[in-house]
Amino acid sequence: MIYADNAATTKMSRKAVEAMLPYMTEQYGNPSSLYSFGQKAKEALEDARERVARCLGCDKGEITFTSGGSESDNQAIRTAAHLGARKNKKHIISTAFEHHAVLHTLDRLKREGFEVTLLDVNKNGIVSARQVEEAIREDTCLVTVMYANNEIGTIQPIEEIARVCHEKNVIFHTDAVQAAGHLPISVHEQGIDMLSLSAHKFHGPKGVGALYVRRGIPLEGLILGGAQEKGKRAGTENLASIAGMAAALEESCTNMASAAPKVAALRDRIIEGLDRIPYGELNGDRIRRLPGNVSFCFEGIEGESLLLLLDDKGICASSGSACTSGSLDPSHVLLAIGRPHEVAHGSLRLTLSEETTQEEADAIIRAVTETVTYLRNMSPFWRDLNTGKRKHVFAE
Ligand SMILES: *Cc1c(COP(=O)(O)O)cnc(C)c1O
């Protein structure tokens, strides 16, 4: 099997698994218990918090553990919105190509009376600080823009956006789920007020994440109950997973400088290979993209059929995000960068990791090239394109 869907989830690293084992076996104490067996668990919890904070360039008191990226996004956005509402600021700025964890939270807030401006994304899949600046109003309480997009891998100018937000005294949150462990992060230096991450996107366990919130911003609890996480996230801590996340984040951050260029070289090899397929185009900026992201649209094919045939050849790929599979609507991300519906349906996302090899990259190029040709030969839509009944969208 060739696994090329690392934006959906990653394989856990050996170090992450090993870091978890003690808390699933002998060290099963509850961090809230007062006896020393519980206090040892508490120490492990705080040690993990310290290590996550160090990787992000913040203080440990600014880290809250959550169940993953979705929860962190929900909590950050609702916190900033409700803080704003108290000062009668009920306008939020985001982008059209955020993850659904952000977009659906914003939809809910709209029903609560907030106004949301979703910025357009340019055809390269990037929003500019200028656009954010122009959209900020007197009553804007929050700007939330993702660090890197999960479908097309484009990297946003978050430092510039943070600067604009600070000039106007607006809270800046970033969904960094695709960036954490893959791109450098230093929240204090970058001027980020809130940041979401999720362990399973950087070789940690599923179902655990973290939320960084700058000191001074009072976090709103979504899950009420016990006093865990300073009363901001009730429920007995998932200590094994938290320890696994800390180990995985440290490992990814330590290896980033050597891993990223290697992964990016394979990414570029695949992009060059797939660029030779006629009537296809890379989605998103060629340079400002995640080291492991390859995303293409091909005319005259259905992304779903391509995925199934690639699966037959042992290749795990995706058409957009895992969250949109099963829905027949084309990806909101591809529509946001201006892909017409019929082309957005013919998308393919390949996301690599440090474990991807050159042989695998070449096998992917061969399999995709063959399969696209095969599908086109069967497609009445493709016949119409070739006979001139329909117009091509892309150049040959
Ligand atoms: C995966 C992902 C999420 C959701 O994270 P979970 O831990 O699966 O809840 C949110 N945002 C982005 C950009 C993602 O890629």
The ligand as an SDF file (V2000), in Angstrom:
LIG
                    3D

 15 15  0  0  0  0  0  0  0  0999 V2000
   -8.0990   17.8230   10.3500 C   0  0  0  0  0  0  0  0  0  0  0  0
   -8.4040   19.2680   10.4420 C   0  0  0  0  0  0  0  0  0  0  0  0
   -9.2510   19.7740   11.4370 C   0  0  0  0  0  0  0  0  0  0  0  0
  -10.0010   18.8750   12.3900 C   0  0  0  0  0  0  0  0  0  0  0  0
   -9.1500   18.2560   13.3110 O   0  0  0  0  0  0  0  0  0  0  0  0
   -9.6860   17.0000   14.1320 P   0  0  0  0  0  0  0  0  0  0  0  0
   -8.6190   16.7220   15.1320 O   0  0  0  0  0  0  0  0  0  0  0  0
   -9.8690   15.8880   13.1680 O   0  0  0  0  0  0  0  0  0  0  0  0
  -10.9630   17.4350   14.8030 O   0  0  0  0  0  0  0  0  0  0  0  0
   -9.4520   21.1380   11.5000 C   0  0  0  0  0  0  0  0  0  0  0  0
   -8.8330   21.9680   10.6430 N   0  0  0  0  0  0  0  0  0  0  0  0
   -8.0050   21.5360    9.6820 C   0  0  0  0  0  0  0  0  0  0  0  0
   -7.3260   22.5070    8.7820 C   0  0  0  0  0  0  0  0  0  0  0  0
   -7.7560   20.1670    9.5450 C   0  0  0  0  0  0  0  0  0  0  0  0
   -6.9580   19.7320    8.5800 O   0  0  0  0  0  0  0  0  0  0  0  0
  1  2  1  0
  2  3  1  0
  2 14  2  0
  3  4  1  0
  3 10  2  0
  4  5  1  0
  5  6  1  0
  6  7  2  0
  6  8  1  0
  6  9  1  0
 10 11  1  0
 11 12  2  0
 12 13  1  0
 12 14  1  0
 14 15  1  0
M  END
$$$$
